[in-house]
């Protein structure tokens, strides 16, 4: 079920990207990554974090327990747009997939 929810969010992000709605791309990519992180916390409580998906992403982004590439992707996704409305995440879908693939690996080895 959680994998299907992620698939739907990634599909929404890709559709938003196709029509040029960068805000929706970020939201859907964040949701997809957040769904994966919720599943990770369900199976590995040491990854559990209170709060929103942004809080979960920020927690992973600050965790020494995950590789730097995962932390960087999570931090880019969690970051707010700057005053010019640009995001540190130049490709939110790719950043979400980095987090999602990490979660998949962690769950496979659990």
N, C-alpha and C positions, 0 to 999 in steps of 0.2 A: 504494500500500500504506500509506504513512504517513498519507494522508488518511482512509483507512478506519479505521486504528487510532485516530485522533483522534475520528472519528465515534462509534466504539464507546465510548470513554472519556466523551465528552460525554453519550451516551445513558445510561451508567451513572450519571453525575453527576445527570442529570435524574431518573432513577428513585430514586436515594438522596434527592434533594430531596423527591420526592413522598411518600416514606415517613418523612421527617423525620430522616434520618441525616446530619447536617451534617458529621460527620467524614469519611464516605465521599464526600460532595459535594466537599470540599476535596481529598481524595486523587485522585479521578478528574479533577477540574479541573486539578490540578497535573500529573498524568500527561499529559493532553491537551496542555497548554502545553509540557511537556517534550519530547514527541514532535515538536512543531513546531520547537522550538529545536534539537533534534538534526538535523533536516532542514536547517535554516538553516545550521548549522555545517558540515554535509556539503558544501553548495554554496558557502558563503562562509566559508572557514576563519578569517577575522578574528573571527568570532563564536564560535569553538570555545572551550569551557571544560571543564576537567577536573572530575570529581565527579558528584554526584547531580543530579537534576532541581531540587532546591532550590538547589544551587550554581549551576546554569545560570540559574535565575530571578533569583537574587541578582546574578549577573554582569550580566545585562541590566538589572536594576534600578539598577545602579551605573554604567552605560555612558552617557557623554555622546554616543555615536554614535546613540542612539535618542531619539525624542521623549519629552517628560515624561509624556504620558499612558500610554505603553508602560512606561516605568520605574515609574510609580506602580502600574500593574496588576501588574507582575511582583513588585514589592516586597510588595504586599498578599498575593499568592499565596505568596510565600516565607516570610512572617512566621509565627512560631509563635503558637498561641493564647495568650492571657494567662492569669493565674491564675484568672480567672472562666470560663475555657474559651470565651471569645469571640475571634473572629478579626478582624483589621483588614479582611479581605475580607468585606464584607457580602453579596456575590454572587460567589462564586468562579467560577461558570460564565461570567458576563459578563467577569470579569477574564481568564479563560483565552481567551475569544473575542477580546478586545482583542489579546492576544499572538499568537494564531493568525492573525488578520487581518493584523497587521503582518508576520509571517513570510511569508504569502501574497503580500503586496505586494512584499516584498524579493526573493522568489524570481521573481516575475513580471518584475521589472525587471533581474534578473541576467543 
